[in-house]
């Protein structure tokens, strides 16, 4: 985690140095800022601290302020944009008595950071998010911890509010859940969906596109899909995107669950592929003909084209690169599909929190 620490007094600077050393020992990347008139560790600043804070706010994942909470509120007010992108903010008093989770407690990890610092400095953690106060699971914490994408995001607040207000919230997951049922929280077996229609909110953990007769539904999407893509030279980006979305529709999978696009190195510089990856906010990776040929010899039943073999030296692109790009155990859930000069295959990784200690080779 990239963390910036700010102090504005002599005593605060001394505590900031201790906090910096603690976080560095835990493997974080830390920059500490102190007023230039005080000697000590860290980077000196001259003039208003607001200028330094503004730059670090957009660069860092976490900010720690050793000063009055009111000062911090005024410093951050013009910078705050969205809980999905704002950094974690923690405030400490200069005696180190209290550690206050101030901004992005769940998604940014400020609650976790505050607990960490409180434990290290024998301070009192101040956590005010309602689900934490009541000891209830929070869907945004669950999403952050297990790398799930919330869809639609505006439903998150309503689900958490329902939990806090004692309303029933049902969870249904394609994968084993890392928590047990408790008051107000019901688990529905995957094979009972969509037959079961619980009252209140339903949270569904899956990469599948499912049509549910239930308006109050929040999906948590694992990013475990790889799209292997082959295409003609200089093909229009819209044709690539249309072919990709068509393939996802055929597989009944959500675009939100795409983690990577993969192709052959001969096509990785194609403007269309790069534009689609950029628009979807996911990386584009590539593999050499030697790497592709190696997986043809390891995996049976991959589609082989003599025409493609003659043109580029391997018998296919989209299926082998989809499997090559997978980090762990994967299977093809959609074989090669063709659409207007674009071929797409989809691979699904089955490794996640439910198999933390398992490593399985590609099949």
C-alpha positions in Angstrom: 0.0 0.0 0.0 1.3 3.5 -0.9 0.9 5.6 2.2 1.6 9.3 2.9 1.9 10.5 6.5 1.5 14.2 7.4 2.4 16.0 10.6 2.3 19.8 11.4 3.7 20.0 14.9 6.9 19.0 16.6 5.3 16.2 18.7 3.3 15.1 15.6 6.5 14.8 13.6 8.0 12.5 16.2 4.9 10.2 16.2 4.8 10.3 12.4 8.4 8.9 12.3 7.4 6.0 14.6 4.3 5.3 12.4 6.4 5.5 9.3 8.9 2.9 10.6 6.1 0.6 11.7 4.5 0.6 8.3 7.8 0.2 6.5 8.5 -2.9 8.5 5.1 -4.2 7.4 6.1 -3.9 3.8 4.2 -0.7 2.9 5.6 2.1 0.7 5.7 5.2 2.9 6.4 8.9 2.5 6.4 11.1 5.5 6.0 14.9 5.3 6.9 17.4 8.1 7.2 21.2 8.4 10.6 22.3 7.3 11.3 24.2 10.5 11.3 20.9 12.5 14.3 18.6 12.2 13.8 14.9 11.9 12.9 12.1 9.5 10.8 12.5 6.4 10.5 15.1 3.7 10.3 18.8 4.7 7.7 21.1 3.3 7.4 24.8 3.3 4.2 26.8 3.0 0.7 25.4 3.2 0.4 21.6 3.8 -2.7 21.6 1.5 -0.6 21.7 -1.6 1.3 18.5 -0.6 -2.0 16.8 0.5 -3.6 17.5 -2.8 -0.9 15.8 -4.8 -0.6 12.8 -2.5 -4.4 12.3 -2.3 -4.5 11.2 -6.0 -1.2 9.3 -5.8 -1.6 7.2 -2.6 -3.8 4.4 -1.5 -3.7 5.6 2.1 -3.2 8.9 4.0 -2.4 9.3 7.7 -2.8 12.7 9.4 -1.4 13.4 12.8 -3.3 16.5 13.7 -6.8 17.6 14.6 -9.7 15.9 12.8 -11.2 19.3 11.9 -8.1 20.4 10.0 -8.2 17.1 8.0 -11.8 17.6 7.1 -11.1 21.1 5.7 -8.0 19.8 3.8 -9.9 16.9 2.2 -13.3 18.6 1.4 -12.3 19.9 -2.0 -10.6 16.6 -3.0 -13.2 13.9 -2.2 -14.8 12.4 -5.2 -16.0 8.8 -4.9 -15.6 6.0 -2.3 -14.5 3.7 -5.1 -11.4 5.8 -5.8 -10.8 7.9 -2.7 -7.8 6.7 -0.6 -8.1 5.4 2.9 -7.7 8.2 5.4 -6.8 7.8 9.1 -6.3 10.6 11.7 -4.3 10.3 14.9 -3.9 12.8 17.7 -0.3 13.8 18.3 -0.2 11.8 21.6 -1.2 8.7 19.8 -4.3 8.1 22.0 -6.9 7.7 19.3 -6.8 6.4 15.7 -9.8 7.5 13.7 -10.9 5.9 10.5 -12.1 9.0 8.5 -12.6 8.2 4.9 -13.0 5.0 2.8 -13.3 2.8 5.8 -14.5 -0.2 3.9 -13.4 -0.1 0.2 -10.3 1.9 0.8 -9.3 -0.1 3.9 -9.2 2.8 6.4 -10.9 0.7 9.1 -8.3 -2.0 8.7 -5.4 0.5 8.8 -6.8 2.2 11.9 -7.1 -1.2 13.7 -3.5 -2.0 12.7 -2.1 1.3 14.0 -4.2 1.1 17.2 -2.8 -2.3 17.9 0.8 -1.2 17.2 0.6 2.0 19.4 -1.8 0.8 22.1 -4.3 3.4 21.0 -8.1 3.3 20.8 -9.4 2.7 17.3 -12.4 4.9 16.4 -14.6 3.0 13.8 -18.0 4.5 13.1 -19.2 2.5 10.1 -22.5 1.0 11.2 -22.0 -2.6 10.1 -18.7 -2.7 12.0 -20.2 -1.2 15.1 -22.9 -3.9 15.1 -20.5 -6.7 14.2 -22.2 -7.4 10.9 -20.7 -8.3 7.6 -20.5 -5.5 5.1 -20.8 -6.2 1.4 -18.2 -3.7 0.4 -15.7 -5.2 2.8 -16.5 -8.6 1.5 -16.0 -7.3 -2.1 -12.7 -5.7 -1.2 -11.3 -8.7 0.6 -12.2 -11.2 -2.1 -11.7 -9.0 -5.2 -15.4 -8.9 -6.1 -16.9 -6.2 -8.3 -20.2 -4.7 -7.0 -23.0 -4.4 -9.5 -24.9 -2.1 -9.4 -22.7 -0.1 -7.0 -25.5 2.2 -5.9 -27.2 -0.8 -4.2 -24.4 -1.3 -1.7 -25.5 1.4 0.7 -29.0 0.0 0.7 -27.9 -3.6 1.4 -25.7 -2.4 4.3 -28.5 -0.3 5.6 -30.8 -3.3 5.5 -28.3 -5.3 7.5 -27.9 -2.6 10.1 -31.7 -2.0 10.4 -32.3 -5.7 11.2 -33.9 -6.5 7.8 -33.3 -9.9 6.3 -30.6 -10.1 3.6 -30.1 -13.3 1.7 -26.8 -14.4 0.1 -26.5 -16.9 -2.6 -23.1 -17.9 -3.9 -21.8 -20.1 -6.7 -18.8 -20.6 -4.5 -18.5 -21.5 -0.7 -18.9 -18.3 1.3 -16.3 -17.4 4.0 -18.8 -16.7 6.7 -21.7 -18.4 8.4 -25.4 -17.4 8.8 -26.3 -15.0 11.6 -29.3 -13.0 12.6 -30.6 -11.1 9.7 -28.4 -12.9 7.2 -29.6 -16.0 5.3 -27.7 -18.3 3.0 -29.5 -19.8 0.0 -28.0 -22.8 -1.7 -26.9 -22.2 -5.3 -29.2 -24.9 -6.6 -32.2 -23.1 -5.1 -31.7 -20.0 -7.3 -33.9 -18.6 -8.8 -36.7 -20.7 -7.3 -36.3 -19.2 -3.9 -37.5 -15.5 -3.7 -36.5 -14.2 -0.3 -38.0 -11.0 1.0 -35.7 -8.0 1.1 -32.3 -7.8 -0.6 -30.7 -10.7 -2.4 -26.9 -10.7 -2.8 -25.6 -13.1 -5.6 -22.0 -14.0 -6.0 -21.4 -15.3 -9.5 -19.9 -14.3 -12.9 -23.0 -15.6 -14.6 -25.7 -13.4 -16.2 -28.9 -14.5 -14.5 -32.3 -13.1 -15.0 -34.0 -13.0 -11.6 -37.6 -12.0 -10.7 -36.3 -10.0 -7.8 -35.7 -6.2 -8.1 -33.6 -5.9 -4.9 -30.6 -7.8 -6.2 -26.9 -7.0 -5.8 -24.4 -9.0 -7.8 -20.8 -9.5 -6.5 -18.7 -10.5 -9.5 -15.4 -12.4 -9.3 -13.0 -11.3 -12.0 -12.1 -14.7 -13.2 -12.8 -14.6 -17.0 -10.1 -14.5 -19.7 -11.1 -13.6 -23.3 -8.7 -14.9 -25.9 -9.0 -12.8 -29.1 -7.7 -13.3 -32.7 -8.4 -10.7 -35.4 -7.5 -9.4 -38.8 -5.0 -6.5 -39.2 -6.4 -3.0 -38.7 -9.9 -4.2 -37.8 -12.3 -1.6 -36.4 -12.4 -1.5 -32.5 -16.2 -1.7 -32.6 -16.1 -5.0 -34.4 -13.8 -6.4 -31.7 -16.1 -5.1 -28.9 -19.2 -6.5 -30.6 -17.6 -9.9 -31.0 -16.4 -9.9 -27.4 -19.8 -9.0 -26.0 -21.5 -11.5 -28.3 -19.2 -14.2 -26.9 -20.0 -13.3 -23.3 -23.7 -13.4 -24.2 -23.4 -16.8 -25.7 -21.6 -18.0 -22.5 -24.1 -16.1 -20.3 -21.3 -14.4 -18.5 -21.0 -10.8 -17.2 -18.5 -8.4 -18.9 -17.8 -7.2 -15.4 -16.1 -10.5 -14.6 -13.5 -10.1 -17.4 -10.0 -9.9 -15.9 -7.8 -10.0 -19.0 -7.8 -9.9 -22.8 -5.2 -12.1 -24.5 -3.9 -12.4 -28.0 -0.9 -13.4 -30.1 2.2 -11.0 -30.0 1.7 -10.4 -33.7 -1.6 -8.5 -32.9 -0.9 -6.9 -29.5 -0.2 -3.5 -31.1 -3.5 -3.5 -33.0 -5.2 -0.2 -32.3 -8.6 -1.9 -32.0 -7.5 -4.4 -29.4 -5.7 -1.7 -27.3 -8.7 0.6 -27.5 -11.2 -2.1 -26.3 -8.9 -3.1 -23.4 -8.6 0.6 -22.4 -12.3 1.2 -22.6 -13.1 -1.9 -20.5 -10.3 -1.0 -18.0 -8.6 -4.4 -18.2 -5.1 -5.4 -19.3 -4.2 -6.8 -22.8 -1.5 -9.5 -22.7 0.1 -11.5 -25.5 1.9 -14.7 -26.2 4.5 -15.9 -28.7 3.9 -18.5 -31.3 6.3 -20.8 -29.4 4.1 -20.4 -26.2 0.9 -21.0 -28.2 2.4 -24.1 -29.9 3.4 -25.5 -26.4 -0.2 -25.5 -25.2 -1.4 -27.2 -28.3 0.8 -30.1 -27.4 -0.4 -30.1 -23.8 -4.2 -29.6 -24.2 -6.3 -31.9 -26.3 -9.4 -30.8 -28.3 -8.3 -27.3 -29.1 -9.6 -26.2 -32.5 -6.9 -26.3 -35.2 -7.0 -24.4 -38.5 -4.7 -25.3 -41.3 -5.4 -21.8 -42.8 -4.3 -20.0 -39.7 -1.3 -22.4 -39.3 -0.1 -21.4 -42.8 -0.6 -17.7 -42.3 0.9 -17.1 -38.8 2.6 -20.4 -37.9 0.2 -21.7 -35.3 -3.1 -23.5 -35.7 -5.2 -21.1 -33.7 -5.0 -18.1 -31.4 -8.1 -17.4 -29.2 -8.4 -20.7 -27.4 -4.7 -21.3 -26.5 -4.1 -17.7 -25.4 -7.2 -17.7 -23.2 -5.8 -20.7 -21.3 -2.2 -19.4 -21.3 -3.3 -16.1 -19.7 -5.1 -17.9 -16.8 -3.2 -17.6 -13.5 -4.4 -20.9 -12.1 -6.7 -23.8 -13.0 -8.9 -22.8 -15.9 -11.2 -24.4 -18.4 -12.7 -23.2 -21.7 -16.3 -22.3 -21.1 -16.7 -21.0 -24.7 -14.7 -22.5 -27.6 -13.7 -20.4 -30.6 -16.5 -18.2 -32.0 -16.1 -16.2 -35.2 -17.8 -12.9 -36.0 -16.8 -10.4 -38.7 -13.1 -11.1 -38.7 -12.8 -11.6 -35.0 -12.4 -14.9 -33.1 -13.1 -15.1 -29.4 -12.8 -17.9 -26.8 -13.5 -17.6 -23.1 -11.7 -19.3 -20.2 -12.8 -19.3 -16.6 -10.4 -19.5 -13.7 -11.8 -21.6 -10.8 -9.2 -20.5 -8.2 -10.3 -18.1 -5.6 -10.8 -17.7 -1.8 -12.5 -21.0 -1.7 -9.3 -22.8 -2.8 -6.7 -20.6 -1.1 -4.1 -23.4 -0.6 -4.7 -25.3 -3.8 -2.6 -25.1 -7.0 -3.8 -27.0 -10.0 -2.2 -27.0 -13.4 -4.0 -25.9 -16.6 -6.0 -28.7 -18.2 
